[in-house]
């Protein structure tokens, strides 16, 4: 942990260690690379070794070794059809039919805005049909080679697809997933052949419990490499399922605590990352005193928080020492979390009645996006970041699972309590105001 950066998974490119049918490519060929962040990158083949292809990305200075099913050859002679704003329908990995609008075309890739979801994805032409005159076009599109996407309800996915979906549903039904992560699951598997799906299933089944299989899958979906997750599975298999759950989830009473006076913003981001990636949560919880005030600037959590705080212009000082410099949450939240989820967070001042604000927060939570909150303390100029992670409806109204980095705990707080200026049972004795919340575009 002292030699690794726990949040590094955001910058990892997924390398598929699955057996795939090879196809002919040459050095110098231009390719497009779908990514789990929903974007479509382009690059050039620089080197070829057996069934691995070294790709130089156009957009940034990076070289990656990819397998053939991770990219598509760009046909420079292909023509783009003017279908912008056309309505389309397509089948998801859950077997359901979804609709959307074509927003952009790049060669054989189409950027689709999903109807009813704050989500966009690049799809191949074979993955959707264009709706004409309020009826679905009769053209049937089939895949021609192994690197193209397979429509989710085709016969080739069969039992492997169902077993993989069961692994996801196990965690989803327990509240460990979200609609956002489910969309990433669809994005992640859309280019998989039947052989790929079976290989992925075999890989996940190395984990010996249902919880561990879900945690391994979710870590892949949030950017971890197969090599990293394989090591993660080995560690998980050394413990029982209760221990796995306790140490892969941060929505409990043992969560990350801020180690500096003004590191609440970056600690909220750390916890958001840990909520997204079970492997990162596992690494965090292996750190001594991650959930205690360590007063030790050499502790891994203190080091990471200080690095993040200073990266965005803050100054770290010991808890209780207000001579440091706080920072806003927008930049770290967008660069670390927003980049992964494909969204942009922005600051929204609370000027509407709180029931209206919380209605908007619930809508965001329904989409699988946690909501950062900035609170104030009565009689002071102090401000503090917390995180709304879940909600539930009770006979007495809505309750929100709130994470507070000051004491590193999560607990349910009623909407009524917040309206009355309290976060009871957290921050006991403090009168608070909700000043800003952070929705997404």
C-alpha positions in Angstrom: 0.0 0.0 0.0 2.9 2.4 0.7 4.3 1.8 -2.8 1.0 1.9 -4.6 -1.5 4.6 -5.3 -4.9 3.2 -4.4 -6.8 5.4 -6.8 -4.6 4.3 -9.8 -7.4 2.2 -11.2 -8.9 5.2 -12.9 -5.9 5.4 -15.2 -5.7 1.7 -16.0 -6.7 0.4 -19.4 -8.5 -2.9 -19.3 -6.4 -5.6 -20.8 -8.5 -8.6 -21.7 -6.8 -11.8 -20.9 -9.3 -13.9 -22.8 -8.9 -16.2 -25.7 -10.1 -14.7 -28.9 -10.0 -15.5 -32.6 -7.2 -13.5 -34.2 -7.6 -11.4 -37.3 -5.2 -9.8 -39.7 -3.8 -6.4 -38.8 -0.8 -4.6 -40.0 1.6 -2.1 -38.4 0.3 1.4 -39.3 -3.4 0.4 -39.4 -5.7 3.0 -37.9 -8.1 1.6 -35.2 -10.8 2.8 -32.9 -10.9 1.6 -29.3 -14.1 1.5 -27.3 -13.6 2.3 -23.6 -15.5 1.7 -20.4 -15.8 5.4 -19.9 -18.2 5.5 -22.8 -15.9 7.2 -25.2 -14.4 6.0 -28.5 -10.7 6.6 -28.9 -8.6 6.3 -32.0 -5.0 5.2 -32.5 -2.4 3.5 -34.7 -1.0 -0.1 -34.6 2.7 0.4 -33.7 3.8 -3.2 -33.0 2.4 -6.8 -33.2 3.5 -9.8 -31.1 1.6 -13.0 -31.5 -2.1 -12.1 -30.8 -1.2 -8.8 -29.0 -1.3 -5.3 -30.7 0.6 -2.3 -29.4 -1.6 0.8 -30.0 -0.5 4.4 -29.9 -3.5 6.6 -28.9 -4.1 9.8 -30.9 -5.6 11.8 -28.0 -2.8 11.3 -25.5 0.8 10.1 -25.1 0.1 6.4 -24.3 1.0 3.0 -25.7 -1.2 0.0 -24.8 -1.0 -3.7 -25.6 -4.5 -4.8 -26.6 -6.1 -8.0 -28.0 -7.9 -8.1 -31.3 -11.4 -7.9 -29.8 -10.6 -4.6 -28.0 -10.5 -2.5 -31.1 -11.9 -2.1 -34.6 -10.1 -1.4 -37.8 -11.1 2.0 -39.2 -12.1 1.7 -42.8 -10.9 5.0 -44.3 -13.0 4.5 -47.4 -16.3 4.0 -45.5 -19.0 6.6 -45.9 -20.9 8.1 -43.0 -24.6 8.2 -43.4 -26.4 11.3 -42.1 -28.5 9.7 -39.4 -27.9 12.3 -36.7 -31.0 12.6 -34.4 -32.5 9.4 -35.8 -34.3 7.3 -33.2 -32.9 3.8 -32.7 -33.7 0.7 -30.6 -31.3 -1.9 -29.3 -31.2 -4.9 -27.0 -29.3 -4.8 -23.7 -27.5 -7.7 -22.0 -30.5 -8.0 -19.7 -32.6 -9.0 -22.8 -34.7 -5.7 -22.6 -35.2 -3.4 -25.5 -33.9 0.2 -25.1 -34.3 3.3 -27.3 -32.2 6.3 -27.9 -31.1 9.0 -30.3 -28.0 9.1 -32.6 -25.9 12.1 -31.6 -22.7 11.6 -33.5 -21.2 9.3 -36.1 -17.5 8.3 -36.5 -16.9 5.8 -39.2 -18.7 2.6 -38.0 -19.3 3.9 -34.5 -22.5 5.7 -33.4 -22.8 7.8 -30.2 -26.3 7.0 -28.8 -28.0 9.1 -26.1 -30.2 6.6 -24.1 -33.8 7.6 -23.6 -34.7 7.9 -20.0 -31.1 7.7 -18.8 -28.4 10.3 -18.3 -26.0 8.1 -20.3 -24.4 7.9 -23.7 -22.6 5.0 -25.4 -20.7 4.3 -28.6 -22.4 1.4 -30.5 -21.5 -0.5 -33.7 -24.0 -0.4 -36.6 -24.8 -4.0 -36.0 -26.0 -3.3 -32.4 -29.1 -1.3 -33.2 -31.9 -0.7 -35.7 -33.2 2.7 -36.9 -36.8 3.4 -36.3 -38.6 4.6 -39.4 -42.1 6.1 -39.4 -42.7 4.9 -35.9 -41.9 1.3 -36.8 -38.7 -0.7 -36.3 -36.7 -1.1 -39.5 -36.9 -4.7 -40.8 -33.2 -4.9 -41.6 -31.4 -7.7 -39.6 -27.8 -7.0 -38.8 -25.4 -9.8 -38.0 -21.8 -9.8 -37.0 -19.2 -10.7 -39.6 -16.0 -11.2 -37.5 -15.0 -11.9 -34.0 -14.0 -8.4 -33.0 -17.5 -6.9 -33.7 -20.2 -6.6 -31.0 -22.7 -9.4 -30.6 -26.3 -8.4 -30.0 -27.1 -9.3 -26.5 -30.1 -11.6 -27.0 -28.4 -13.7 -29.8 -27.9 -17.4 -29.4 -24.2 -17.1 -29.0 -24.3 -15.8 -25.5 -26.5 -18.6 -24.1 -25.7 -19.9 -20.6 -22.5 -17.9 -20.1 -24.3 -14.6 -20.5 -27.1 -15.7 -18.1 -24.6 -16.9 -15.5 -22.6 -13.7 -15.7 -25.8 -11.7 -15.3 -26.7 -13.8 -12.2 -23.3 -12.9 -10.7 -24.1 -9.2 -11.2 -27.7 -9.6 -10.0 -26.5 -11.2 -6.7 -24.8 -7.9 -5.7 -27.3 -5.7 -7.4 -30.1 -7.2 -5.4 -28.2 -6.5 -2.2 -27.8 -2.8 -3.1 -24.1 -3.1 -4.1 -24.7 -2.2 -7.7 -26.5 0.6 -9.4 -28.2 1.4 -12.7 -25.0 3.3 -13.7 -22.8 0.2 -13.0 -25.4 -2.0 -14.8 -25.0 0.2 -17.9 -21.2 -0.2 -17.6 -21.7 -3.9 -17.5 -23.6 -3.7 -20.8 -20.8 -1.5 -22.2 -18.1 -3.8 -20.9 -19.5 -7.0 -22.4 -20.9 -5.6 -25.7 -17.9 -6.6 -27.8 -17.5 -10.1 -26.2 -17.9 -13.2 -28.3 -19.4 -16.4 -26.8 -15.9 -17.6 -26.2 -15.1 -14.3 -24.4 -18.1 -14.6 -22.2 -17.3 -18.1 -21.2 -13.7 -17.1 -20.4 -14.9 -14.2 -18.3 -17.3 -16.5 -16.4 -14.5 -19.0 -15.8 -12.3 -16.2 -14.6 -14.9 -14.9 -12.1 -15.6 -18.4 -10.9 -12.1 -18.6 -9.5 -13.7 -16.7 -6.6 -15.2 -19.1 -4.1 -18.2 -17.1 -2.9 -21.0 -15.3 -4.6 -20.0 -12.0 -2.9 -16.4 -12.4 -4.1 -17.5 -13.1 -7.7 -19.6 -9.9 -7.7 -16.8 -7.8 -6.1 -14.4 -9.1 -8.7 -16.8 -8.3 -11.6 -17.5 -4.8 -10.2 -13.8 -4.1 -9.9 -13.3 -5.0 -13.6 -16.2 -2.7 -14.5 -14.5 0.2 -12.8 -11.2 -0.1 -14.6 -9.1 -2.7 -12.9 -7.1 -5.0 -15.1 -7.6 -8.8 -15.1 -4.2 -9.2 -13.5 -5.1 -6.9 -10.6 -8.4 -8.6 -10.1 -6.9 -12.1 -10.2 -4.6 -11.1 -7.3 -7.7 -9.6 -5.6 -9.6 -12.9 -6.0 -6.7 -14.8 -4.5 -6.8 -12.5 -1.4 -10.6 -12.8 -1.1 -10.5 -16.6 -1.2 -8.4 -16.6 2.0 -11.4 -15.3 4.0 -15.0 -16.1 4.6 -17.9 -14.3 3.0 -18.7 -12.1 6.0 -15.2 -10.8 6.1 -15.3 -10.2 2.3 -18.4 -8.1 2.6 -17.1 -6.1 5.6 -13.9 -5.2 3.8 -15.2 -4.6 0.2 -17.9 -2.2 1.2 -17.6 1.3 2.6 -21.3 1.8 3.3 -20.9 0.7 6.9 -19.6 2.1 10.2 -15.9 1.5 9.3 -15.2 4.0 6.5 -12.3 6.3 5.6 -11.5 9.2 8.1 -9.9 12.5 7.0 -6.4 12.8 8.4 -6.1 16.6 7.9 -8.1 19.6 8.9 -9.2 20.5 5.4 -9.1 17.1 3.6 -12.8 16.4 3.8 -13.3 17.1 0.1 -10.6 14.6 -1.1 -11.6 12.1 1.6 -15.2 12.2 0.2 -13.7 11.4 -3.2 -11.7 8.5 -1.8 -14.8 7.0 -0.3 -16.7 7.5 -3.5 -14.0 5.6 -5.3 -14.1 2.9 -2.7 -17.9 2.6 -3.1 -17.4 2.2 -6.9 -14.4 -0.2 -6.8 -14.5 -3.1 -4.2 -10.8 -3.8 -4.8 -9.9 -0.3 -3.8 -12.0 -0.5 -0.7 -10.2 -3.8 0.1 -6.8 -2.1 -0.2 -8.0 0.8 1.9 -9.2 -1.4 4.7 -5.9 -3.2 4.9 -4.3 0.1 6.0 -3.8 0.4 9.7 -6.0 3.2 11.2 -7.8 4.0 7.9 -10.9 4.6 10.1 -9.1 6.4 13.0 -7.5 9.7 13.5 -3.9 8.6 13.1 -2.1 11.9 13.6 0.6 10.3 11.6 1.7 12.2 8.4 3.5 9.1 7.2 0.4 6.9 7.2 -0.7 5.8 3.7 -4.1 7.5 4.0 -2.6 10.7 5.2 0.0 10.7 2.4 -2.7 10.1 -0.2 -5.0 12.8 1.2 -2.2 15.3 1.4 -1.1 14.5 -2.2 -4.7 15.0 -3.5 -5.2 18.1 -1.4 -2.0 19.8 -2.6 -2.6 18.7 -6.2 -5.8 20.8 -6.3 -4.3 23.8 -4.4 -4.9 23.1 -0.8 -2.6 23.1 2.2 -2.7 20.2 4.7 -2.5 20.9 8.4 -3.2 18.7 11.4 -6.8 18.3 12.6 -7.6 21.3 14.7 -5.1 23.6 13.0 -7.1 26.0 10.8 -4.1 27.7 9.2 -4.2 25.4 6.2 -6.1 26.0 3.0 -9.3 24.1 2.0 -10.3 23.3 -1.6 -13.6 22.8 -3.4 -14.7 19.4 -4.5 -15.5 19.9 -8.2 -12.0 19.3 -9.7 -11.1 16.1 -7.8 -14.7 14.8 -8.1 -14.8 15.3 -11.8 -11.3 14.2 -12.6 -11.4 11.0 -10.6 -15.1 10.0 -10.3 -16.7 11.9 -13.2 -14.2 10.6 -15.7 -15.1 7.1 -14.8 -18.8 7.5 -14.8 -18.9 9.7 -17.9 -20.6 12.6 -16.1 -19.7 16.1 -15.0 -20.5 17.3 -11.5 -21.3 20.9 -10.7 -22.0 23.0 -7.6 -25.7 23.9 -7.1 -26.5 26.3 -4.3 -29.5 25.3 -2.2 -32.1 28.0 -2.9 -35.2 25.8 -3.2 -37.1 24.2 -0.3 -35.2 21.2 1.0 -37.9 18.7 0.0 -37.5 19.8 -3.6 -33.7 19.5 -3.3 -33.9 16.1 -1.8 -36.3 15.0 -4.6 -33.5 15.9 -7.1 -30.9 14.1 -4.9 -33.1 10.9 -4.9 -33.4 11.1 -8.6 -29.6 11.2 -8.9 -29.2 8.3 -6.4 -31.7 6.3 -8.5 -29.3 6.7 -11.4 -26.5 5.2 -9.3 -24.7 8.5 -8.7 -23.8 9.5 -5.2 -24.3 13.2 -4.3 -21.7 15.3 -2.5 -23.1 17.9 -0.1 -21.5 21.0 1.4 -22.9 21.8 4.9 -22.3 24.8 7.1 -22.3 25.1 10.9 -24.5 27.6 12.7 -22.7 30.6 14.1 -19.4 29.9 12.2 -18.0 30.2 8.7 -16.8 26.6 8.7 -17.9 24.4 5.8 -17.7 20.6 5.5 -18.2 18.0 2.7 -20.3 14.9 3.3 -21.6 12.3 0.8 -25.2 11.0 0.3 -24.8 7.4 -0.9 -28.2 5.7 -0.7 -31.7 6.4 0.5 -34.7 4.4 1.9 -38.3 5.2 2.4 -39.8 4.5 5.9 -43.2 5.1 7.4 -41.9 8.4 8.8 -40.4 9.6 5.5 -37.1 9.4 3.6 -33.8 8.5 5.2 -30.4 9.0 3.5 -27.2 7.0 4.1 -24.8 9.8 4.8 -21.0 9.4 4.9 -19.1 11.9 7.1 -15.3 12.0 6.6 -14.7 13.8 9.9 -15.4 10.6 11.9 -15.3 8.2 9.0 -18.8 6.8 9.6 -21.9 6.1 7.5 -25.4 6.2 9.0 -29.0 6.9 7.9 -30.2 10.4 8.6 -33.9 11.4 8.2 -34.8 14.1 5.8 -36.8 15.7 8.6 -33.7 15.9 10.8 -31.8 17.7 8.1 -34.6 20.1 7.6 -34.4 20.9 11.3 -30.6 21.5 11.0 -29.4 18.2 12.4 -27.5 15.2 11.1 -28.5 13.0 14.1 -27.2 10.5 15.0 -24.0 11.9 13.3 -22.3 15.2 14.3 -24.3 15.2 17.5 -24.8 18.7 19.0 -24.0 20.6 15.8 -26.6 22.7 14.1 -26.0 22.5 10.3 -27.3 24.0 7.1 -27.3 22.4 3.7 -25.6 25.0 1.5 -24.7 23.2 -1.8 -25.3 19.9 -3.4 -23.5 18.5 -6.5 -25.7 17.1 -9.2 -24.4 16.0 -12.7 -24.9 17.0 -16.2 
